[in-house]
């Protein structure tokens, strides 16, 4: 069964450093998403991406964040200058098209900012 | 804005017990409702969904009915197994939006 994959599973970085989290969505899916879950808190929406542009973003997704689909398979989340409060589990998800609402999630990348 | 409220966990049950996890929501439009499950060390998996009032979603013995009058989408299972131990998340997607809004999750522990 096709699945969303994410790398790395765990990333440790120092405050102020840039990090790139990588995702490979399901191959025929057209919508891509990033969510995050700070330890002990809710899963929160960050951004959705369609047709090579951001289609929706939350207040969390400020200028420190960016997303990119650099090729036909990868979808990345970049955090330019990490802060301690960026420590969280980051989930990538994808969905098939506008009419199909189910979002399929990857296993997550745990980001630890020290 | 949109919000989802779930009962606090953990919920601890014996095998073959009846399960209910409560979920209520607030939305501005006509949302679709989902239950996701997260097994230890894994990502979120879609368990079931309902897209309009009175729809019943079901999968793997779990079911939930979209109740517009009570703005609820409670998850039920008639007989839980140890393998059902996981964290369960209720979520909604409002009309015209892509974002899922999640509840805080309810941890279920099933003992043999």
Interface residues (C-beta under 8 A of the other chain):
Chain A: X4 X6 X31 X33 X35 X41 X42 X43 X44 X45 X48 X50 X55 X56 X58 X91 X93 X95 X101 X102 X103 X104 X105 X106 X107 X108
Chain B: X32 X34 X36 X41 X42 X43 X44 X45 X46 X49 X51 X89 X91 X93 X97 X98 X99 X100 X101 X102 X103 X104 X105
